[in-house]
């Protein structure tokens, strides 16, 4: 997204999943969080992501419950760490 903002590590996890096509993902993922001030322009790198959007934490939680298949399994795990961090920070 071309943003230069300070990031804080909120956690890590190991993710492993086998797919119907015979491939397996096995990753050690790190979850980082930062705050966007709205000043810097966001430049989408289409080699890294198709799109982005801004939604509230509450809306994202609702979407994860109502349409979990729209999100990767590792995103559910990463988001749980973000929620834990935000609750602890409050």
N, CA, C and O atoms as a GROMACS GRO file, in nm:
protein
  360
    1UNK      N    1   0.081  -0.119   0.000
    1UNK     CA    2   0.000   0.000   0.000
    1UNK      C    3   0.086   0.126   0.000
    1UNK      O    4   0.034   0.237  -0.005
    2UNK      N    5   0.214   0.109   0.005
    2UNK     CA    6   0.314   0.217   0.000
    2UNK      C    7   0.309   0.310   0.122
    2UNK      O    8   0.355   0.424   0.114
    3UNK      N    9   0.255   0.264   0.230
    3UNK     CA   10   0.248   0.348   0.350
    3UNK      C   11   0.373   0.331   0.435
    3UNK      O   12   0.426   0.221   0.449
    4UNK      N   13   0.418   0.440   0.490
    4UNK     CA   14   0.531   0.437   0.582
    4UNK      C   15   0.479   0.478   0.719
    4UNK      O   16   0.472   0.597   0.751
    5UNK      N   17   0.442   0.377   0.798
    5UNK     CA   18   0.389   0.401   0.932
    5UNK      C   19   0.456   0.306   1.030
    5UNK      O   20   0.495   0.196   0.993
    6UNK      N   21   0.470   0.349   1.154
    6UNK     CA   22   0.526   0.258   1.255
    6UNK      C   23   0.434   0.139   1.276
    6UNK      O   24   0.312   0.153   1.282
    7UNK      N   25   0.493   0.022   1.288
    7UNK     CA   26   0.418  -0.100   1.310
    7UNK      C   27   0.460  -0.163   1.441
    7UNK      O   28   0.576  -0.155   1.482
    8UNK      N   29   0.364  -0.226   1.506
    8UNK     CA   30   0.391  -0.299   1.630
    8UNK      C   31   0.350  -0.444   1.610
    8UNK      O   32   0.240  -0.472   1.561
    9UNK      N   33   0.438  -0.534   1.647
    9UNK     CA   34   0.405  -0.676   1.637
    9UNK      C   35   0.308  -0.712   1.748
    9UNK      O   36   0.332  -0.684   1.866
   10UNK      N   37   0.196  -0.776   1.709
   10UNK     CA   38   0.098  -0.815   1.810
   10UNK      C   39   0.093  -0.966   1.828
   10UNK      O   40   0.024  -1.015   1.918
   11UNK      N   41   0.164  -1.039   1.745
   11UNK     CA   42   0.168  -1.184   1.763
   11UNK      C   43   0.217  -1.257   1.640
   11UNK      O   44   0.242  -1.198   1.535
   12UNK      N   45   0.231  -1.388   1.657
   12UNK     CA   46   0.273  -1.478   1.549
   12UNK      C   47   0.197  -1.609   1.564
   12UNK      O   48   0.147  -1.640   1.672
   13UNK      N   49   0.188  -1.683   1.456
   13UNK     CA   50   0.126  -1.815   1.461
   13UNK      C   51   0.175  -1.898   1.344
   13UNK      O   52   0.222  -1.845   1.243
   14UNK      N   53   0.163  -2.029   1.358
   14UNK     CA   54   0.196  -2.122   1.251
   14UNK      C   55   0.065  -2.167   1.188
   14UNK      O   56  -0.030  -2.204   1.257
   15UNK      N   57   0.062  -2.162   1.058
   15UNK     CA   58  -0.058  -2.197   0.982
   15UNK      C   59  -0.022  -2.308   0.884
   15UNK      O   60   0.077  -2.299   0.812
   16UNK      N   61  -0.104  -2.411   0.882
   16UNK     CA   62  -0.082  -2.520   0.787
   16UNK      C   63  -0.218  -2.568   0.737
   16UNK      O   64  -0.309  -2.596   0.815
   17UNK      N   65  -0.231  -2.578   0.605
   17UNK     CA   66  -0.357  -2.625   0.547
   17UNK      C   67  -0.328  -2.701   0.418
   17UNK      O   68  -0.245  -2.660   0.337
   18UNK      N   69  -0.398  -2.811   0.401
   18UNK     CA   70  -0.390  -2.890   0.278
   18UNK      C   71  -0.512  -2.856   0.192
   18UNK      O   72  -0.622  -2.840   0.243
   19UNK      N   73  -0.491  -2.847   0.063
   19UNK     CA   74  -0.598  -2.812  -0.030
   19UNK      C   75  -0.636  -2.930  -0.117
   19UNK      O   76  -0.559  -3.025  -0.132
   20UNK      N   77  -0.754  -2.922  -0.176
   20UNK     CA   78  -0.805  -3.030  -0.260
   20UNK      C   79  -0.716  -3.056  -0.382
   20UNK      O   80  -0.715  -3.167  -0.435
   21UNK      N   81  -0.641  -2.956  -0.426
   21UNK     CA   82  -0.554  -2.972  -0.543
   21UNK      C   83  -0.420  -3.038  -0.510
   21UNK      O   84  -0.334  -3.052  -0.597
   22UNK      N   85  -0.403  -3.079  -0.383
   22UNK     CA   86  -0.281  -3.147  -0.342
   22UNK      C   87  -0.173  -3.056  -0.286
   22UNK      O   88  -0.074  -3.104  -0.232
   23UNK      N   89  -0.191  -2.925  -0.299
   23UNK     CA   90  -0.093  -2.831  -0.245
   23UNK      C   91  -0.116  -2.809  -0.096
   23UNK      O   92  -0.227  -2.827  -0.045
   24UNK      N   93  -0.010  -2.771  -0.027
   24UNK     CA   94  -0.018  -2.742   0.116
   24UNK      C   95   0.048  -2.609   0.143
   24UNK      O   96   0.155  -2.580   0.089
   25UNK      N   97  -0.016  -2.527   0.227
   25UNK     CA   98   0.047  -2.405   0.278
   25UNK      C   99   0.094  -2.435   0.419
   25UNK      O  100   0.022  -2.494   0.499
   26UNK      N  101   0.216  -2.395   0.447
   26UNK     CA  102   0.273  -2.411   0.582
   26UNK      C  103   0.354  -2.286   0.608
   26UNK      O  104   0.463  -2.269   0.553
   27UNK      N  105   0.302  -2.199   0.694
   27UNK     CA  106   0.362  -2.067   0.711
   27UNK      C  107   0.381  -2.033   0.858
   27UNK      O  108   0.308  -2.080   0.945
   28UNK      N  109   0.479  -1.950   0.882
   28UNK     CA  110   0.497  -1.887   1.012
   28UNK      C  111   0.461  -1.741   0.990
   28UNK      O  112   0.538  -1.667   0.929
   29UNK      N  113   0.346  -1.700   1.039
   29UNK     CA  114   0.293  -1.567   1.011
   29UNK      C  115   0.312  -1.473   1.129
   29UNK      O  116   0.303  -1.513   1.246
   30UNK      N  117   0.338  -1.348   1.096
   30UNK     CA  118   0.352  -1.242   1.195
   30UNK      C  119   0.239  -1.142   1.173
   30UNK      O  120   0.207  -1.109   1.059
   31UNK      N  121   0.180  -1.095   1.280
   31UNK     CA  122   0.071  -0.998   1.272
   31UNK      C  123   0.123  -0.865   1.325
   31UNK      O  124   0.168  -0.855   1.439
   32UNK      N  125   0.115  -0.764   1.240
   32UNK     CA  126   0.161  -0.630   1.273
   32UNK      C  127   0.043  -0.534   1.265
   32UNK      O  128  -0.048  -0.553   1.184
   33UNK      N  129   0.046  -0.431   1.348
   33UNK     CA  130  -0.063  -0.333   1.346
   33UNK      C  131  -0.003  -0.193   1.348
   33UNK      O  132   0.098  -0.168   1.413
   34UNK      N  133  -0.068  -0.103   1.277
   34UNK     CA  134  -0.027   0.037   1.272
   34UNK      C  135  -0.149   0.124   1.254
   34UNK      O  136  -0.258   0.073   1.225
   35UNK      N  137  -0.131   0.253   1.269
   35UNK     CA  138  -0.242   0.346   1.253
   35UNK      C  139  -0.216   0.436   1.133
   35UNK      O  140  -0.110   0.498   1.121
   36UNK      N  141  -0.316   0.443   1.044
   36UNK     CA  142  -0.309   0.525   0.924
   36UNK      C  143  -0.372   0.661   0.953
   36UNK      O  144  -0.485   0.668   1.001
   37UNK      N  145  -0.300   0.768   0.926
   37UNK     CA  146  -0.348   0.903   0.957
   37UNK      C  147  -0.429   0.966   0.844
   37UNK      O  148  -0.482   1.076   0.860
   38UNK      N  149  -0.439   0.898   0.731
   38UNK     CA  150  -0.516   0.950   0.619
   38UNK      C  151  -0.443   1.052   0.535
   38UNK      O  152  -0.498   1.102   0.437
   39UNK      N  153  -0.320   1.083   0.569
   39UNK     CA  154  -0.246   1.186   0.496
   39UNK      C  155  -0.175   1.128   0.374
   39UNK      O  156  -0.182   1.184   0.264
   40UNK      N  157  -0.106   1.016   0.392
   40UNK     CA  158  -0.031   0.956   0.282
   40UNK      C  159  -0.127   0.895   0.179
   40UNK      O  160  -0.232   0.841   0.215
   41UNK      N  161  -0.090   0.904   0.053
   41UNK     CA  162  -0.170   0.841  -0.052
   41UNK      C  163  -0.148   0.690  -0.049
   41UNK      O  164  -0.036   0.643  -0.030
   42UNK      N  165  -0.256   0.616  -0.068
   42UNK     CA  166  -0.247   0.471  -0.076
   42UNK      C  167  -0.228   0.433  -0.221
   42UNK      O  168  -0.306   0.473  -0.308
   43UNK      N  169  -0.124   0.356  -0.248
   43UNK     CA  170  -0.096   0.309  -0.383
   43UNK      C  171  -0.103   0.158  -0.381
   43UNK      O  172  -0.020   0.092  -0.318
   44UNK      N  173  -0.201   0.102  -0.448
   44UNK     CA  174  -0.223  -0.042  -0.450
   44UNK      C  175  -0.120  -0.109  -0.541
   44UNK      O  176  -0.110  -0.076  -0.659
   45UNK      N  177  -0.045  -0.203  -0.486
   45UNK     CA  178   0.048  -0.285  -0.564
   45UNK      C  179  -0.030  -0.408  -0.609
   45UNK      O  180  -0.055  -0.499  -0.529
   46UNK      N  181  -0.068  -0.411  -0.736
   46UNK     CA  182  -0.155  -0.519  -0.786
   46UNK      C  183  -0.085  -0.654  -0.791
   46UNK      O  184  -0.150  -0.755  -0.815
   47UNK      N  185   0.046  -0.658  -0.769
   47UNK     CA  186   0.115  -0.786  -0.758
   47UNK      C  187   0.099  -0.845  -0.618
   47UNK      O  188   0.124  -0.964  -0.597
   48UNK      N  189   0.056  -0.764  -0.524
   48UNK     CA  190   0.040  -0.807  -0.386
   48UNK      C  191  -0.106  -0.819  -0.343
   48UNK      O  192  -0.139  -0.902  -0.258
   49UNK      N  193  -0.194  -0.737  -0.401
   49UNK     CA  194  -0.335  -0.736  -0.361
   49UNK      C  195  -0.423  -0.692  -0.477
   49UNK      O  196  -0.380  -0.615  -0.563
   50UNK      N  197  -0.545  -0.743  -0.480
   50UNK     CA  198  -0.641  -0.704  -0.584
   50UNK      C  199  -0.712  -0.573  -0.551
   50UNK      O  200  -0.742  -0.494  -0.640
   51UNK      N  201  -0.738  -0.551  -0.423
   51UNK     CA  202  -0.815  -0.434  -0.382
   51UNK      C  203  -0.799  -0.413  -0.232
   51UNK      O  204  -0.738  -0.494  -0.162
   52UNK      N  205  -0.853  -0.303  -0.184
   52UNK     CA  206  -0.860  -0.277  -0.041
   52UNK      C  207  -0.986  -0.198  -0.014
   52UNK      O  208  -1.045  -0.139  -0.105
   53UNK      N  209  -1.028  -0.198   0.112
   53UNK     CA  210  -1.143  -0.118   0.153
   53UNK      C  211  -1.133  -0.091   0.302
   53UNK      O  212  -1.068  -0.165   0.375
   54UNK      N  213  -1.198   0.015   0.346
   54UNK     CA  214  -1.203   0.051   0.487
   54UNK      C  215  -1.337   0.008   0.543
   54UNK      O  216  -1.442   0.047   0.490
   55UNK      N  217  -1.335  -0.070   0.649
   55UNK     CA  218  -1.458  -0.106   0.721
   55UNK      C  219  -1.426  -0.104   0.870
   55UNK      O  220  -1.310  -0.110   0.911
   56UNK      N  221  -1.530  -0.097   0.949
   56UNK     CA  222  -1.510  -0.094   1.094
   56UNK      C  223  -1.475  -0.235   1.144
   56UNK      O  224  -1.501  -0.335   1.078
   57UNK      N  225  -1.416  -0.239   1.262
   57UNK     CA  226  -1.385  -0.368   1.326
   57UNK      C  227  -1.514  -0.447   1.346
   57UNK      O  228  -1.517  -0.567   1.321
   58UNK      N  229  -1.620  -0.379   1.390
   58UNK     CA  230  -1.748  -0.447   1.412
   58UNK      C  231  -1.803  -0.507   1.282
   58UNK      O  232  -1.853  -0.620   1.282
   59UNK      N  233  -1.793  -0.432   1.172
   59UNK     CA  234  -1.843  -0.483   1.044
   59UNK      C  235  -1.761  -0.603   0.999
   59UNK      O  236  -1.816  -0.700   0.947
   60UNK      N  237  -1.630  -0.598   1.019
   60UNK     CA  238  -1.545  -0.710   0.980
   60UNK      C  239  -1.578  -0.834   1.065
   60UNK      O  240  -1.586  -0.944   1.012
   61UNK      N  241  -1.598  -0.816   1.194
   61UNK     CA  242  -1.636  -0.929   1.279
   61UNK      C  243  -1.766  -0.992   1.229
   61UNK      O  244  -1.778  -1.115   1.224
   62UNK      N  245  -1.862  -0.910   1.192
   62UNK     CA  246  -1.989  -0.960   1.142
   62UNK      C  247  -1.970  -1.037   1.011
   62UNK      O  248  -2.028  -1.144   0.994
   63UNK      N  249  -1.891  -0.983   0.920
   63UNK     CA  250  -1.865  -1.050   0.793
   63UNK      C  251  -1.796  -1.185   0.813
   63UNK      O  252  -1.827  -1.281   0.743
   64UNK      N  253  -1.705  -1.192   0.908
   64UNK     CA  254  -1.634  -1.318   0.934
   64UNK      C  255  -1.729  -1.426   0.985
   64UNK      O  256  -1.708  -1.544   0.959
   65UNK      N  257  -1.832  -1.385   1.058
   65UNK     CA  258  -1.931  -1.480   1.107
   65UNK      C  259  -2.029  -1.519   0.997
   65UNK      O  260  -2.058  -1.638   0.979
   66UNK      N  261  -2.079  -1.420   0.924
   66UNK     CA  262  -2.182  -1.446   0.823
   66UNK      C  263  -2.127  -1.507   0.694
   66UNK      O  264  -2.196  -1.586   0.629
   67UNK      N  265  -2.005  -1.472   0.658
   67UNK     CA  266  -1.946  -1.519   0.532
   67UNK      C  267  -1.800  -1.559   0.551
   67UNK      O  268  -1.711  -1.501   0.488
   68UNK      N  269  -1.773  -1.658   0.636
   68UNK     CA  270  -1.634  -1.693   0.665
   68UNK      C  271  -1.555  -1.739   0.543
   68UNK      O  272  -1.433  -1.725   0.538
   69UNK      N  273  -1.624  -1.794   0.444
   69UNK     CA  274  -1.557  -1.846   0.325
   69UNK      C  275  -1.496  -1.735   0.238
   69UNK      O  276  -1.414  -1.764   0.151
   70UNK      N  277  -1.535  -1.611   0.260
   70UNK     CA  278  -1.479  -1.498   0.184
   70UNK      C  279  -1.338  -1.462   0.228
   70UNK      O  280  -1.270  -1.384   0.163
   71UNK      N  281  -1.296  -1.519   0.340
   71UNK     CA  282  -1.166  -1.486   0.399
   71UNK      C  283  -1.082  -1.612   0.411
   71UNK      O  284  -1.134  -1.721   0.434
   72UNK      N  285  -0.953  -1.596   0.396
   72UNK     CA  286  -0.863  -1.710   0.407
   72UNK      C  287  -0.861  -1.760   0.552
   72UNK      O  288  -0.885  -1.683   0.645
   73UNK      N  289  -0.833  -1.889   0.570
   73UNK     CA  290  -0.826  -1.942   0.708
   73UNK      C  291  -0.724  -1.867   0.794
   73UNK      O  292  -0.748  -1.844   0.912
   74UNK      N  293  -0.610  -1.831   0.735
   74UNK     CA  294  -0.509  -1.761   0.815
   74UNK      C  295  -0.554  -1.622   0.855
   74UNK      O  296  -0.510  -1.571   0.957
   75UNK      N  297  -0.643  -1.558   0.776
   75UNK     CA  298  -0.692  -1.426   0.813
   75UNK      C  299  -0.773  -1.433   0.943
   75UNK      O  300  -0.762  -1.346   1.028
   76UNK      N  301  -0.854  -1.538   0.957
   76UNK     CA  302  -0.931  -1.556   1.080
   76UNK      C  303  -0.837  -1.563   1.200
   76UNK      O  304  -0.866  -1.506   1.305
   77UNK      N  305  -0.726  -1.634   1.185
   77UNK     CA  306  -0.630  -1.649   1.294
   77UNK      C  307  -0.561  -1.515   1.325
   77UNK      O  308  -0.543  -1.479   1.441
   78UNK      N  309  -0.522  -1.444   1.220
   78UNK     CA  310  -0.455  -1.315   1.238
   78UNK      C  311  -0.549  -1.213   1.302
   78UNK      O  312  -0.509  -1.137   1.390
   79UNK      N  313  -0.674  -1.212   1.258
   79UNK     CA  314  -0.770  -1.117   1.311
   79UNK      C  315  -0.797  -1.142   1.460
   79UNK      O  316  -0.818  -1.048   1.536
   80UNK      N  317  -0.797  -1.268   1.500
   80UNK     CA  318  -0.814  -1.300   1.642
   80UNK      C  319  -0.703  -1.236   1.726
   80UNK      O  320  -0.729  -1.188   1.836
   81UNK      N  321  -0.581  -1.235   1.674
   81UNK     CA  322  -0.471  -1.170   1.746
   81UNK      C  323  -0.488  -1.019   1.751
   81UNK      O  324  -0.455  -0.956   1.851
   82UNK      N  325  -0.540  -0.961   1.644
   82UNK     CA  326  -0.565  -0.817   1.641
   82UNK      C  327  -0.671  -0.782   1.746
   82UNK      O  328  -0.654  -0.686   1.821
   83UNK      N  329  -0.780  -0.860   1.751
   83UNK     CA  330  -0.884  -0.833   1.850
   83UNK      C  331  -0.830  -0.845   1.993
   83UNK      O  332  -0.861  -0.764   2.080
   84UNK      N  333  -0.749  -0.947   2.014
   84UNK     CA  334  -0.688  -0.965   2.147
   84UNK      C  335  -0.604  -0.844   2.183
   84UNK      O  336  -0.611  -0.794   2.295
   85UNK      N  337  -0.524  -0.796   2.088
   85UNK     CA  338  -0.441  -0.678   2.111
   85UNK      C  339  -0.526  -0.554   2.142
   85UNK      O  340  -0.497  -0.480   2.235
   86UNK      N  341  -0.631  -0.534   2.062
   86UNK     CA  342  -0.715  -0.416   2.082
   86UNK      C  343  -0.788  -0.420   2.216
   86UNK      O  344  -0.804  -0.316   2.280
   87UNK      N  345  -0.831  -0.537   2.259
   87UNK     CA  346  -0.898  -0.550   2.390
   87UNK      C  347  -0.800  -0.525   2.502
   87UNK      O  348  -0.834  -0.462   2.602
   88UNK      N  349  -0.677  -0.574   2.487
   88UNK     CA  350  -0.574  -0.557   2.589
   88UNK      C  351  -0.533  -0.410   2.598
   88UNK      O  352  -0.508  -0.358   2.707
   89UNK      N  353  -0.527  -0.344   2.482
   89UNK     CA  354  -0.484  -0.204   2.475
   89UNK      C  355  -0.588  -0.112   2.539
   89UNK      O  356  -0.551  -0.009   2.595
   90UNK      N  357  -0.714  -0.148   2.532
   90UNK     CA  358  -0.822  -0.060   2.584
   90UNK      C  359  -0.817  -0.047   2.735
   90UNK      O  360  -0.900   0.022   2.794
   0.00000   0.00000   0.00000
